[in-house]
Amino acid sequence: MLSINIPDLTDREATILSAVVECYIESGIPVSSGYLTKNCGLNISSATIRNAMFSLEQKGYLTHLHTSSGRIPTDTGYRFYVNIIQEYQVLDNQISEKIEQELLIISNNVDELLDATAFMLAKVSHMFGIILVSGYQKSMLSDIELVVLEGNRVMLVLAMDTGSVESIVMNLNLTIQPKLIHKITRILKERLVGFSLKEIQSTINRRLNDTEMYSHELVQILINNSNKYFHIDNNKSIYTSSTNVLLDQPEFQDISNFQRILPALDKAYLNNHFKINFTDQSNQTLIGKENEDDLLKDCAIITTQFDSGLIKGRIGVVGPKRVPYISVQATLEKFAEIIHNAL
């Protein structure tokens, strides 16, 4: 992640910068010294505020669209503001209870739960919701099937105890009699069900080597390519909301701006972006140029981590830089808590 150098500010400059950021987030209108004097209760003269805003602009915290216009935060200004936030606002209890009740109803299926959570998150925040699962720590294989398809193809179907189902088509240069498919399927069920995919990858040879079908070509293909066939597709570990929710944001009501960021909201693209920029030790928020991505240079990504014991990952939103960081972070923390309680 790009590191932004943040110069030291005086207490007065920090107060005025925070006021500018909060006013701009709320109104979307460049903030003038006169507006701060009249509406923010700073008890500082307009001239003093003007001087401080000029200093903040010189230091790279504020900028302006036109010579005579008010000021707006730069990426560095937003970063300073986010860094000094110490306490998150509490999400409205009624909203929290309603969300939790609806999600708990479907908590027996992880796929459906995370899909619904991404949808609910977008509905509450008016931003693009995303959940990325980085690990199914205790997910077990609950069923396995081999299905013969046309053209010497076999589909391997893996059902997990989390409710997720993975289907993988194997293109084979061999013809297998249906009765042998049934026999191999029965053996796979007996020897592999109840173990995690990671355990299966490392022990499948030992688990099958004393079975009557061990030397069959299909069984050997599964053994020799266990990392390929007994895994969950990374792109299927990402759950996202509809992109249209971003049209609620003034910055994206210009269709050209909206269309420009759409490629960055593709699941495969996001999966790669999150892997590069977020680790267990990384910041929870990327602002503007911190994304180091031209498609996301005008966006903020706000996230938090979750770990339910069954799965772990990161939940977040993508939106414009002018977002209410405090309340959005509180919303994410609440959704992370709901996922933890549901699973």
Beta strands, then each sheet from edge to edge (+ up, - down):
strand 1: 62-64
strand 2: 71-73
strand 3: 128-136
strand 4: 141-149
strand 5: 153-160
strand 6: 165-171
strand 7: 238-240
strand 8: 285-287
strand 9: 299-307
strand 10: 311-320
sheet 1: 1+ 2-
sheet 2: 7+ 3- 10+ 9- 8+
sheet 3: 4+ 5- 6+
end
